[in-house]
Amino acid sequence: MLWSIIIGALIGVIAGAITKQGNSMGWIANILAGLVGSAVGQALLGTWGPSLAGMALIPSIIGAVIVVAVVSFFLGRNK
């Protein structure tokens, strides 16, 4: 479980850096974006590529980028 959280945080940090939203997100948001993005990415793209802690890294990063972009789109409109 701890390993999944660490890998989820890493995936969230990478997704935040790709979308340029990483500075506005905290560690909890990075972990959630990584874990939710991993589920979304693997559901949409499958489980191909290298894998750590049961998460396929490439689909997980793509899914986390999608999650971060969608959440920042909806939360960014309120500001």
All heavy atoms as a GROMACS GRO file, in nm:
protein
  554
    1MET      N    1   0.083  -0.119   0.000
    1MET     CA    2   0.000   0.000   0.000
    1MET      C    3   0.088   0.126   0.000
    1MET      O    4   0.061   0.219  -0.074
    1MET     CB    5  -0.092  -0.004   0.122
    1MET     CG    6  -0.184   0.111   0.133
    1MET     SD    7  -0.306   0.102   0.004
    1MET     CE    8  -0.416   0.225   0.054
    2LEU      N    9   0.189   0.128   0.084
    2LEU     CA   10   0.280   0.243   0.090
    2LEU      C   11   0.352   0.261  -0.043
    2LEU      O   12   0.368   0.374  -0.090
    2LEU     CB   13   0.379   0.226   0.205
    2LEU     CG   14   0.479   0.339   0.225
    2LEU    CD1   15   0.406   0.468   0.256
    2LEU    CD2   16   0.576   0.305   0.336
    3TRP      N   17   0.393   0.151  -0.104
    3TRP     CA   18   0.461   0.157  -0.234
    3TRP      C   19   0.368   0.217  -0.339
    3TRP      O   20   0.411   0.296  -0.422
    3TRP     CB   21   0.507   0.017  -0.272
    3TRP     CG   22   0.593   0.009  -0.394
    3TRP    CD1   23   0.563  -0.059  -0.506
    3TRP    CD2   24   0.719   0.069  -0.417
    3TRP    NE1   25   0.664  -0.045  -0.598
    3TRP    CE2   26   0.762   0.034  -0.546
    3TRP    CE3   27   0.803   0.151  -0.341
    3TRP    CZ2   28   0.881   0.076  -0.601
    3TRP    CZ3   29   0.922   0.193  -0.396
    3TRP    CH2   30   0.960   0.156  -0.525
    4SER      N   31   0.242   0.181  -0.337
    4SER     CA   32   0.144   0.237  -0.432
    4SER      C   33   0.127   0.386  -0.412
    4SER      O   34   0.115   0.462  -0.509
    4SER     CB   35   0.009   0.168  -0.416
    4SER     OG   36   0.017   0.033  -0.452
    5ILE      N   37   0.126   0.431  -0.289
    5ILE     CA   38   0.112   0.574  -0.260
    5ILE      C   39   0.235   0.651  -0.310
    5ILE      O   40   0.222   0.758  -0.369
    5ILE     CB   41   0.090   0.597  -0.109
    5ILE    CG1   42  -0.048   0.544  -0.070
    5ILE    CG2   43   0.103   0.744  -0.072
    5ILE    CD1   44  -0.073   0.542   0.079
    6ILE      N   45   0.353   0.594  -0.289
    6ILE     CA   46   0.476   0.660  -0.335
    6ILE      C   47   0.478   0.668  -0.488
    6ILE      O   48   0.507   0.774  -0.545
    6ILE     CB   49   0.601   0.585  -0.282
    6ILE    CG1   50   0.611   0.602  -0.130
    6ILE    CG2   51   0.728   0.634  -0.350
    6ILE    CD1   52   0.712   0.512  -0.064
    7ILE      N   53   0.445   0.560  -0.556
    7ILE     CA   54   0.442   0.560  -0.703
    7ILE      C   55   0.331   0.652  -0.753
    7ILE      O   56   0.348   0.725  -0.851
    7ILE     CB   57   0.426   0.417  -0.759
    7ILE    CG1   58   0.544   0.330  -0.716
    7ILE    CG2   59   0.412   0.418  -0.910
    7ILE    CD1   60   0.679   0.381  -0.760
    8GLY      N   61   0.216   0.653  -0.685
    8GLY     CA   62   0.107   0.745  -0.720
    8GLY      C   63   0.149   0.890  -0.707
    8GLY      O   64   0.115   0.973  -0.792
    9ALA      N   65   0.224   0.922  -0.603
    9ALA     CA   66   0.273   1.059  -0.586
    9ALA      C   67   0.371   1.094  -0.697
    9ALA      O   68   0.366   1.206  -0.751
    9ALA     CB   69   0.342   1.073  -0.450
   10LEU      N   70   0.458   1.002  -0.733
   10LEU     CA   71   0.553   1.026  -0.842
   10LEU      C   72   0.481   1.047  -0.975
   10LEU      O   73   0.514   1.140  -1.049
   10LEU     CB   74   0.650   0.908  -0.852
   10LEU     CG   75   0.759   0.919  -0.959
   10LEU    CD1   76   0.851   1.037  -0.928
   10LEU    CD2   77   0.838   0.792  -0.965
   11ILE      N   78   0.380   0.967  -1.002
   11ILE     CA   79   0.301   0.983  -1.124
   11ILE      C   80   0.229   1.117  -1.122
   11ILE      O   81   0.223   1.188  -1.223
   11ILE     CB   82   0.201   0.866  -1.140
   11ILE    CG1   83   0.277   0.737  -1.172
   11ILE    CG2   84   0.096   0.896  -1.247
   11ILE    CD1   85   0.193   0.611  -1.165
   12GLY      N   86   0.175   1.158  -1.007
   12GLY     CA   87   0.109   1.287  -0.994
   12GLY      C   88   0.204   1.404  -1.015
   12GLY      O   89   0.168   1.503  -1.078
   13VAL      N   90   0.326   1.393  -0.965
   13VAL     CA   91   0.426   1.498  -0.984
   13VAL      C   92   0.462   1.510  -1.132
   13VAL      O   93   0.473   1.621  -1.186
   13VAL     CB   94   0.552   1.470  -0.898
   13VAL    CG1   95   0.669   1.557  -0.940
   13VAL    CG2   96   0.521   1.489  -0.751
   14ILE      N   97   0.480   1.397  -1.199
   14ILE     CA   98   0.511   1.399  -1.342
   14ILE      C   99   0.396   1.461  -1.420
   14ILE      O  100   0.417   1.545  -1.508
   14ILE     CB  101   0.544   1.256  -1.393
   14ILE    CG1  102   0.676   1.208  -1.331
   14ILE    CG2  103   0.552   1.252  -1.546
   14ILE    CD1  104   0.704   1.061  -1.352
   15ALA      N  105   0.272   1.423  -1.388
   15ALA     CA  106   0.156   1.479  -1.458
   15ALA      C  107   0.144   1.628  -1.432
   15ALA      O  108   0.112   1.705  -1.522
   15ALA     CB  109   0.029   1.407  -1.413
   16GLY      N  110   0.172   1.672  -1.309
   16GLY     CA  111   0.169   1.815  -1.278
   16GLY      C  112   0.275   1.892  -1.354
   16GLY      O  113   0.251   2.004  -1.399
   17ALA      N  114   0.391   1.831  -1.372
   17ALA     CA  115   0.497   1.897  -1.448
   17ALA      C  116   0.462   1.906  -1.596
   17ALA      O  117   0.488   2.008  -1.660
   17ALA     CB  118   0.629   1.822  -1.430
   18ILE      N  119   0.400   1.802  -1.649
   18ILE     CA  120   0.362   1.803  -1.791
   18ILE      C  121   0.255   1.908  -1.817
   18ILE      O  122   0.260   1.980  -1.917
   18ILE     CB  123   0.315   1.662  -1.835
   18ILE    CG1  124   0.434   1.566  -1.836
   18ILE    CG2  125   0.247   1.667  -1.972
   18ILE    CD1  126   0.398   1.422  -1.859
   19THR      N  127   0.157   1.919  -1.727
   19THR     CA  128   0.047   2.014  -1.746
   19THR      C  129   0.077   2.152  -1.692
   19THR      O  130  -0.007   2.240  -1.700
   19THR     CB  131  -0.081   1.962  -1.680
   19THR    OG1  132  -0.057   1.947  -1.540
   19THR    CG2  133  -0.128   1.831  -1.741
   20LYS      N  134   0.191   2.171  -1.632
   20LYS     CA  135   0.232   2.298  -1.572
   20LYS      C  136   0.142   2.338  -1.454
   20LYS      O  137   0.130   2.455  -1.421
   20LYS     CB  138   0.233   2.411  -1.675
   20LYS     CG  139   0.310   2.383  -1.801
   20LYS     CD  140   0.451   2.432  -1.790
   20LYS     CE  141   0.522   2.432  -1.924
   20LYS     NZ  142   0.574   2.308  -1.966
   21GLN      N  143   0.078   2.240  -1.390
   21GLN     CA  144  -0.008   2.265  -1.274
   21GLN      C  145   0.055   2.213  -1.145
   21GLN      O  146  -0.007   2.217  -1.041
   21GLN     CB  147  -0.145   2.195  -1.293
   21GLN     CG  148  -0.222   2.244  -1.412
   21GLN     CD  149  -0.265   2.388  -1.397
   21GLN    OE1  150  -0.296   2.434  -1.288
   21GLN    NE2  151  -0.264   2.460  -1.507
   22GLY      N  152   0.177   2.163  -1.154
   22GLY     CA  153   0.241   2.100  -1.039
   22GLY      C  154   0.268   2.193  -0.924
   22GLY      O  155   0.265   2.153  -0.807
   23ASN      N  156   0.296   2.322  -0.951
   23ASN     CA  157   0.326   2.415  -0.843
   23ASN      C  158   0.204   2.447  -0.759
   23ASN      O  159   0.214   2.475  -0.641
   23ASN     CB  160   0.384   2.544  -0.900
   23ASN     CG  161   0.521   2.521  -0.960
   23ASN    OD1  162   0.588   2.424  -0.928
   23ASN    ND2  163   0.561   2.609  -1.051
   24SER      N  164   0.084   2.443  -0.820
   24SER     CA  165  -0.037   2.478  -0.746
   24SER      C  166  -0.095   2.359  -0.672
   24SER      O  167  -0.186   2.376  -0.592
   24SER     CB  168  -0.142   2.535  -0.843
   24SER     OG  169  -0.178   2.438  -0.938
   25MET      N  170  -0.044   2.239  -0.698
   25MET     CA  171  -0.095   2.119  -0.633
   25MET      C  172  -0.006   2.083  -0.514
   25MET      O  173   0.114   2.094  -0.521
   25MET     CB  174  -0.097   2.001  -0.732
   25MET     CG  175  -0.194   2.020  -0.846
   25MET     SD  176  -0.182   1.896  -0.976
   25MET     CE  177  -0.164   1.744  -0.890
   26GLY      N  178  -0.068   2.037  -0.407
   26GLY     CA  179   0.008   1.989  -0.292
   26GLY      C  180   0.037   1.841  -0.306
   26GLY      O  181   0.002   1.777  -0.405
   27TRP      N  182   0.102   1.784  -0.205
   27TRP     CA  183   0.138   1.643  -0.210
   27TRP      C  184   0.016   1.553  -0.209
   27TRP      O  185   0.013   1.452  -0.278
   27TRP     CB  186   0.231   1.608  -0.092
   27TRP     CG  187   0.372   1.645  -0.123
   27TRP    CD1  188   0.440   1.754  -0.075
   27TRP    CD2  189   0.461   1.578  -0.211
   27TRP    NE1  190   0.566   1.757  -0.130
   27TRP    CE2  191   0.581   1.649  -0.213
   27TRP    CE3  192   0.450   1.464  -0.290
   27TRP    CZ2  193   0.690   1.610  -0.290
   27TRP    CZ3  194   0.558   1.426  -0.366
   27TRP    CH2  195   0.676   1.499  -0.364
   28ILE      N  196  -0.087   1.590  -0.131
   28ILE     CA  197  -0.208   1.509  -0.127
   28ILE      C  198  -0.273   1.507  -0.265
   28ILE      O  199  -0.316   1.402  -0.313
   28ILE     CB  200  -0.306   1.563  -0.021
   28ILE    CG1  201  -0.242   1.565   0.119
   28ILE    CG2  202  -0.435   1.483  -0.021
   28ILE    CD1  203  -0.213   1.429   0.175
   29ALA      N  204  -0.282   1.623  -0.330
   29ALA     CA  205  -0.340   1.631  -0.463
   29ALA      C  206  -0.257   1.553  -0.564
   29ALA      O  207  -0.312   1.489  -0.655
   29ALA     CB  208  -0.355   1.776  -0.507
   30ASN      N  209  -0.126   1.556  -0.551
   30ASN     CA  210  -0.039   1.478  -0.641
   30ASN      C  211  -0.063   1.328  -0.624
   30ASN      O  212  -0.070   1.255  -0.722
   30ASN     CB  213   0.108   1.509  -0.615
   30ASN     CG  214   0.153   1.637  -0.680
   30ASN    OD1  215   0.099   1.678  -0.782
   30ASN    ND2  216   0.252   1.700  -0.621
   31ILE      N  217  -0.076   1.284  -0.499
   31ILE     CA  218  -0.101   1.142  -0.473
   31ILE      C  219  -0.236   1.102  -0.531
   31ILE      O  220  -0.248   1.000  -0.599
   31ILE     CB  221  -0.094   1.112  -0.322
   31ILE    CG1  222   0.050   1.128  -0.273
   31ILE    CG2  223  -0.146   0.972  -0.292
   31ILE    CD1  224   0.065   1.126  -0.122
   32LEU      N  225  -0.339   1.183  -0.505
   32LEU     CA  226  -0.472   1.152  -0.558
   32LEU      C  227  -0.474   1.154  -0.710
   32LEU      O  228  -0.534   1.066  -0.773
   32LEU     CB  229  -0.575   1.250  -0.502
   32LEU     CG  230  -0.609   1.233  -0.355
   32LEU    CD1  231  -0.703   1.343  -0.308
   32LEU    CD2  232  -0.668   1.096  -0.328
   33ALA      N  233  -0.409   1.253  -0.770
   33ALA     CA  234  -0.404   1.260  -0.917
   33ALA      C  235  -0.332   1.138  -0.973
   33ALA      O  236  -0.373   1.083  -1.076
   33ALA     CB  237  -0.335   1.388  -0.961
   34GLY      N  238  -0.226   1.096  -0.908
   34GLY     CA  239  -0.152   0.978  -0.954
   34GLY      C  240  -0.232   0.850  -0.942
   34GLY      O  241  -0.236   0.769  -1.035
   35LEU      N  242  -0.300   0.831  -0.829
   35LEU     CA  243  -0.377   0.708  -0.809
   35LEU      C  244  -0.501   0.704  -0.897
   35LEU      O  245  -0.530   0.603  -0.960
   35LEU     CB  246  -0.414   0.694  -0.661
   35LEU     CG  247  -0.296   0.671  -0.566
   35LEU    CD1  248  -0.344   0.670  -0.422
   35LEU    CD2  249  -0.223   0.543  -0.599
   36VAL      N  250  -0.575   0.815  -0.902
   36VAL     CA  251  -0.695   0.820  -0.986
   36VAL      C  252  -0.654   0.815  -1.133
   36VAL      O  253  -0.716   0.745  -1.214
   36VAL     CB  254  -0.779   0.946  -0.955
   36VAL    CG1  255  -0.892   0.963  -1.053
   36VAL    CG2  256  -0.833   0.939  -0.813
   37GLY      N  257  -0.549   0.889  -1.168
   37GLY     CA  258  -0.500   0.888  -1.306
   37GLY      C  259  -0.452   0.751  -1.349
   37GLY      O  260  -0.469   0.712  -1.464
   38SER      N  261  -0.394   0.677  -1.257
   38SER     CA  262  -0.351   0.542  -1.288
   38SER      C  263  -0.470   0.454  -1.322
   38SER      O  264  -0.468   0.379  -1.420
   38SER     CB  265  -0.275   0.484  -1.169
   38SER     OG  266  -0.242   0.349  -1.193
   39ALA      N  267  -0.576   0.465  -1.244
   39ALA     CA  268  -0.697   0.386  -1.271
   39ALA      C  269  -0.760   0.427  -1.404
   39ALA      O  270  -0.800   0.341  -1.484
   39ALA     CB  271  -0.796   0.404  -1.157
   40VAL      N  272  -0.767   0.557  -1.429
   40VAL     CA  273  -0.826   0.606  -1.555
   40VAL      C  274  -0.741   0.563  -1.674
   40VAL      O  275  -0.794   0.512  -1.774
   40VAL     CB  276  -0.841   0.761  -1.551
   40VAL    CG1  277  -0.876   0.816  -1.689
   40VAL    CG2  278  -0.945   0.801  -1.449
   41GLY      N  279  -0.612   0.584  -1.665
   41GLY     CA  280  -0.522   0.548  -1.775
   41GLY      C  281  -0.524   0.401  -1.808
   41GLY      O  282  -0.527   0.363  -1.925
   42GLN      N  283  -0.524   0.317  -1.705
   42GLN     CA  284  -0.525   0.173  -1.730
   42GLN      C  285  -0.660   0.127  -1.780
   42GLN      O  286  -0.669   0.032  -1.858
   42GLN     CB  287  -0.484   0.098  -1.604
   42GLN     CG  288  -0.337   0.117  -1.573
   42GLN     CD  289  -0.292   0.039  -1.452
   42GLN    OE1  290  -0.320  -0.079  -1.441
   42GLN    NE2  291  -0.223   0.105  -1.361
   43ALA      N  292  -0.769   0.193  -1.739
   43ALA     CA  293  -0.901   0.158  -1.790
   43ALA      C  294  -0.914   0.195  -1.938
   43ALA      O  295  -0.973   0.122  -2.016
   43ALA     CB  296  -1.010   0.228  -1.709
   44LEU      N  297  -0.856   0.310  -1.976
   44LEU     CA  298  -0.867   0.355  -2.114
   44LEU      C  299  -0.765   0.290  -2.207
   44LEU      O  300  -0.796   0.258  -2.321
   44LEU     CB  301  -0.848   0.507  -2.121
   44LEU     CG  302  -0.957   0.593  -2.058
   44LEU    CD1  303  -0.917   0.739  -2.061
   44LEU    CD2  304  -1.090   0.570  -2.127
   45LEU      N  305  -0.643   0.272  -2.157
   45LEU     CA  306  -0.533   0.230  -2.244
   45LEU      C  307  -0.481   0.090  -2.218
   45LEU      O  308  -0.396   0.041  -2.292
   45LEU     CB  309  -0.417   0.330  -2.231
   45LEU     CG  310  -0.452   0.476  -2.263
   45LEU    CD1  311  -0.336   0.566  -2.226
   45LEU    CD2  312  -0.489   0.490  -2.409
   46GLY      N  313  -0.521   0.027  -2.111
   46GLY     CA  314  -0.472  -0.106  -2.078
   46GLY      C  315  -0.348  -0.102  -1.991
   46GLY      O  316  -0.309   0.003  -1.940
   47THR      N  317  -0.287  -0.215  -1.973
   47THR     CA  318  -0.172  -0.227  -1.881
   47THR      C  319  -0.046  -0.268  -1.956
   47THR      O  320   0.015  -0.369  -1.926
   47THR     CB  321  -0.202  -0.330  -1.771
   47THR    OG1  322  -0.234  -0.454  -1.833
   47THR    CG2  323  -0.316  -0.286  -1.682
   48TRP      N  324  -0.007  -0.189  -2.052
   48TRP     CA  325   0.114  -0.217  -2.129
   48TRP      C  326   0.229  -0.132  -2.076
   48TRP      O  327   0.208  -0.036  -2.007
   48TRP     CB  328   0.092  -0.193  -2.278
   48TRP     CG  329   0.035  -0.057  -2.308
   48TRP    CD1  330  -0.096  -0.024  -2.308
   48TRP    CD2  331   0.107   0.062  -2.336
   48TRP    NE1  332  -0.111   0.110  -2.336
   48TRP    CE2  333   0.012   0.165  -2.353
   48TRP    CE3  334   0.241   0.093  -2.348
   48TRP    CZ2  335   0.048   0.296  -2.383
   48TRP    CZ3  336   0.276   0.223  -2.378
   48TRP    CH2  337   0.180   0.322  -2.395
   49GLY      N  338   0.348  -0.167  -2.111
   49GLY     CA  339   0.466  -0.092  -2.070
   49GLY      C  340   0.518  -0.135  -1.935
   49GLY      O  341   0.469  -0.229  -1.874
   50PRO      N  342   0.620  -0.064  -1.888
   50PRO     CA  343   0.679  -0.100  -1.759
   50PRO      C  344   0.579  -0.079  -1.645
   50PRO      O  345   0.492   0.008  -1.654
   50PRO     CB  346   0.798  -0.005  -1.745
   50PRO     CG  347   0.773   0.104  -1.842
   50PRO     CD  348   0.686   0.050  -1.950
   51SER      N  349   0.594  -0.157  -1.540
   51SER     CA  350   0.498  -0.155  -1.431
   51SER      C  351   0.571  -0.149  -1.297
   51SER      O  352   0.672  -0.215  -1.278
   51SER     CB  353   0.411  -0.281  -1.437
   51SER     OG  354   0.320  -0.283  -1.333
   52LEU      N  355   0.519  -0.068  -1.206
   52LEU     CA  356   0.567  -0.060  -1.068
   52LEU      C  357   0.447  -0.057  -0.976
   52LEU      O  358   0.350   0.014  -1.003
   52LEU     CB  359   0.649   0.067  -1.044
   52LEU     CG  360   0.793   0.069  -1.091
   52LEU    CD1  361   0.853   0.208  -1.070
   52LEU    CD2  362   0.876  -0.034  -1.018
   53ALA      N  363   0.452  -0.130  -0.868
   53ALA     CA  364   0.347  -0.134  -0.766
   53ALA      C  365   0.211  -0.165  -0.828
   53ALA      O  366   0.109  -0.112  -0.786
   53ALA     CB  367   0.342  -0.004  -0.688
   54GLY      N  368   0.209  -0.248  -0.930
   54GLY     CA  369   0.085  -0.286  -0.994
   54GLY      C  370   0.027  -0.182  -1.087
   54GLY      O  371  -0.086  -0.195  -1.132
   55MET      N  372   0.103  -0.076  -1.116
   55MET     CA  373   0.056   0.030  -1.205
   55MET      C  374   0.144   0.034  -1.329
   55MET      O  375   0.265   0.045  -1.318
   55MET     CB  376   0.063   0.166  -1.135
   55MET     CG  377  -0.032   0.182  -1.020
   55MET     SD  378  -0.020   0.344  -0.948
   55MET     CE  379   0.062   0.306  -0.795
   56ALA      N  380   0.081   0.024  -1.445
   56ALA     CA  381   0.154   0.040  -1.571
   56ALA      C  382   0.189   0.188  -1.584
   56ALA      O  383   0.101   0.273  -1.584
   56ALA     CB  384   0.070  -0.008  -1.687
   57LEU      N  385   0.316   0.220  -1.592
   57LEU     CA  386   0.361   0.359  -1.579
   57LEU      C  387   0.314   0.451  -1.691
   57LEU      O  388   0.264   0.560  -1.664
   57LEU     CB  389   0.514   0.363  -1.569
   57LEU     CG  390   0.571   0.298  -1.443
   57LEU    CD1  391   0.722   0.308  -1.444
   57LEU    CD2  392   0.514   0.361  -1.319
   58ILE      N  393   0.328   0.410  -1.816
   58ILE     CA  394   0.294   0.501  -1.927
   58ILE      C  395   0.144   0.530  -1.932
   58ILE      O  396   0.104   0.647  -1.936
   58ILE     CB  397   0.350   0.446  -2.060
   58ILE    CG1  398   0.503   0.444  -2.053
   58ILE    CG2  399   0.303   0.532  -2.177
   58ILE    CD1  400   0.571   0.372  -2.166
   59PRO      N  401   0.056   0.428  -1.928
   59PRO     CA  402  -0.087   0.459  -1.924
   59PRO      C  403  -0.126   0.537  -1.798
   59PRO      O  404  -0.215   0.623  -1.802
   59PRO     CB  405  -0.156   0.323  -1.927
   59PRO     CG  406  -0.057   0.231  -1.987
   59PRO     CD  407   0.078   0.284  -1.945
   60SER      N  408  -0.059   0.511  -1.687
   60SER     CA  409  -0.089   0.582  -1.563
   60SER      C  410  -0.055   0.730  -1.573
   60SER      O  411  -0.131   0.815  -1.528
   60SER     CB  412  -0.014   0.520  -1.446
   60SER     OG  413  -0.057   0.388  -1.424
   61ILE      N  414   0.059   0.761  -1.633
   61ILE     CA  415   0.099   0.902  -1.649
   61ILE      C  416   0.003   0.973  -1.744
   61ILE      O  417  -0.040   1.085  -1.717
   61ILE     CB  418   0.245   0.911  -1.698
   61ILE    CG1  419   0.340   0.865  -1.587
   61ILE    CG2  420   0.279   1.054  -1.741
   61ILE    CD1  421   0.484   0.848  -1.630
   62ILE      N  422  -0.034   0.907  -1.853
   62ILE     CA  423  -0.129   0.967  -1.947
   62ILE      C  424  -0.263   0.990  -1.879
   62ILE      O  425  -0.325   1.096  -1.894
   62ILE     CB  426  -0.142   0.879  -2.073
   62ILE    CG1  427  -0.011   0.877  -2.151
   62ILE    CG2  428  -0.256   0.929  -2.162
   62ILE    CD1  429  -0.006   0.773  -2.261
   63GLY      N  430  -0.309   0.893  -1.801
   63GLY     CA  431  -0.434   0.908  -1.727
   63GLY      C  432  -0.427   1.019  -1.625
   63GLY      O  433  -0.523   1.095  -1.606
   64ALA      N  434  -0.314   1.032  -1.555
   64ALA     CA  435  -0.298   1.139  -1.456
   64ALA      C  436  -0.295   1.276  -1.523
   64ALA      O  437  -0.349   1.373  -1.469
   64ALA     CB  438  -0.170   1.116  -1.374
   65VAL      N  439  -0.235   1.286  -1.642
   65VAL     CA  440  -0.236   1.412  -1.716
   65VAL      C  441  -0.380   1.449  -1.750
   65VAL      O  442  -0.421   1.565  -1.737
   65VAL     CB  443  -0.149   1.403  -1.843
   65VAL    CG1  444  -0.174   1.519  -1.936
   65VAL    CG2  445  -0.002   1.395  -1.805
   66ILE      N  446  -0.459   1.351  -1.792
   66ILE     CA  447  -0.600   1.376  -1.823
   66ILE      C  448  -0.674   1.423  -1.698
   66ILE      O  449  -0.750   1.521  -1.703
   66ILE     CB  450  -0.665   1.249  -1.882
   66ILE    CG1  451  -0.607   1.218  -2.019
   66ILE    CG2  452  -0.817   1.264  -1.891
   66ILE    CD1  453  -0.644   1.081  -2.074
   67VAL      N  454  -0.653   1.355  -1.586
   67VAL     CA  455  -0.722   1.392  -1.461
   67VAL      C  456  -0.682   1.532  -1.417
   67VAL      O  457  -0.769   1.614  -1.383
   67VAL     CB  458  -0.692   1.288  -1.350
   67VAL    CG1  459  -0.736   1.338  -1.214
   67VAL    CG2  460  -0.759   1.156  -1.382
   68VAL      N  461  -0.554   1.564  -1.418
   68VAL     CA  462  -0.507   1.697  -1.377
   68VAL      C  463  -0.563   1.804  -1.470
   68VAL      O  464  -0.608   1.910  -1.424
   68VAL     CB  465  -0.353   1.702  -1.372
   68VAL    CG1  466  -0.303   1.844  -1.356
   68VAL    CG2  467  -0.301   1.615  -1.260
   69ALA      N  468  -0.564   1.778  -1.600
   69ALA     CA  469  -0.616   1.877  -1.695
   69ALA      C  470  -0.764   1.902  -1.675
   69ALA      O  471  -0.811   2.016  -1.675
   69ALA     CB  472  -0.588   1.831  -1.838
   70VAL      N  473  -0.841   1.796  -1.654
   70VAL     CA  474  -0.986   1.810  -1.635
   70VAL      C  475  -1.016   1.882  -1.504
   70VAL      O  476  -1.097   1.975  -1.500
   70VAL     CB  477  -1.055   1.672  -1.640
   70VAL    CG1  478  -1.198   1.680  -1.592
   70VAL    CG2  479  -1.049   1.616  -1.781
   71VAL      N  480  -0.949   1.842  -1.396
   71VAL     CA  481  -0.974   1.906  -1.266
   71VAL      C  482  -0.931   2.052  -1.268
   71VAL      O  483  -1.005   2.140  -1.220
   71VAL     CB  484  -0.902   1.828  -1.153
   71VAL    CG1  485  -0.903   1.906  -1.022
   71VAL    CG2  486  -0.967   1.693  -1.134
   72SER      N  487  -0.816   2.083  -1.326
   72SER     CA  488  -0.772   2.222  -1.331
   72SER      C  489  -0.861   2.306  -1.420
   72SER      O  490  -0.881   2.425  -1.396
   72SER     CB  491  -0.627   2.232  -1.373
   72SER     OG  492  -0.611   2.188  -1.506
   73PHE      N  493  -0.920   2.247  -1.525
   73PHE     CA  494  -1.014   2.317  -1.611
   73PHE      C  495  -1.138   2.359  -1.532
   73PHE      O  496  -1.181   2.474  -1.538
   73PHE     CB  497  -1.055   2.231  -1.730
   73PHE     CG  498  -1.162   2.293  -1.817
   73PHE    CD1  499  -1.132   2.395  -1.903
   73PHE    CD2  500  -1.292   2.248  -1.809
   73PHE    CE1  501  -1.229   2.453  -1.983
   73PHE    CE2  502  -1.391   2.304  -1.888
   73PHE     CZ  503  -1.359   2.407  -1.974
   74PHE      N  504  -1.195   2.264  -1.456
   74PHE     CA  505  -1.316   2.295  -1.381
   74PHE      C  506  -1.290   2.383  -1.260
   74PHE      O  507  -1.368   2.473  -1.229
   74PHE     CB  508  -1.388   2.167  -1.340
   74PHE     CG  509  -1.461   2.102  -1.453
   74PHE    CD1  510  -1.417   1.982  -1.504
   74PHE    CD2  511  -1.569   2.164  -1.512
   74PHE    CE1  512  -1.483   1.923  -1.611
   74PHE    CE2  513  -1.636   2.105  -1.619
   74PHE     CZ  514  -1.593   1.983  -1.668
   75LEU      N  515  -1.180   2.361  -1.190
   75LEU     CA  516  -1.149   2.442  -1.072
   75LEU      C  517  -1.092   2.578  -1.111
   75LEU      O  518  -1.107   2.675  -1.037
   75LEU     CB  519  -1.054   2.369  -0.978
   75LEU     CG  520  -1.110   2.245  -0.913
   75LEU    CD1  521  -1.005   2.183  -0.820
   75LEU    CD2  522  -1.237   2.273  -0.837
   76GLY      N  523  -1.028   2.586  -1.224
   76GLY     CA  524  -0.969   2.711  -1.271
   76GLY      C  525  -1.072   2.813  -1.315
   76GLY      O  526  -1.049   2.932  -1.314
   77ARG      N  527  -1.191   2.768  -1.353
   77ARG     CA  528  -1.295   2.858  -1.400
   77ARG      C  529  -1.357   2.936  -1.286
   77ARG      O  530  -1.414   3.043  -1.308
   77ARG     CB  531  -1.404   2.780  -1.471
   77ARG     CG  532  -1.352   2.709  -1.594
   77ARG     CD  533  -1.463   2.656  -1.672
   77ARG     NE  534  -1.500   2.763  -1.764
   77ARG     CZ  535  -1.579   2.748  -1.867
   77ARG    NH1  536  -1.634   2.632  -1.890
   77ARG    NH2  537  -1.607   2.849  -1.946
   78ASN      N  538  -1.348   2.886  -1.164
   78ASN     CA  539  -1.408   2.953  -1.050
   78ASN      C  540  -1.326   3.071  -1.001
   78ASN      O  541  -1.373   3.150  -0.923
   78ASN     CB  542  -1.430   2.854  -0.935
   78ASN     CG  543  -1.533   2.748  -0.971
   78ASN    OD1  544  -1.620   2.772  -1.054
   78ASN    ND2  545  -1.521   2.632  -0.910
   79LYS      N  546  -1.203   3.080  -1.043
   79LYS     CA  547  -1.114   3.186  -0.992
   79LYS      C  548  -1.127   3.312  -1.070
   79LYS      O  549  -1.161   3.322  -1.180
   79LYS     CB  550  -0.969   3.138  -0.993
   79LYS     CG  551  -0.947   3.031  -0.892
   79LYS     CD  552  -0.803   2.986  -0.893
   79LYS     CE  553  -0.782   2.876  -0.791
   79LYS     NZ  554  -0.650   2.827  -0.788
   0.00000   0.00000   0.00000
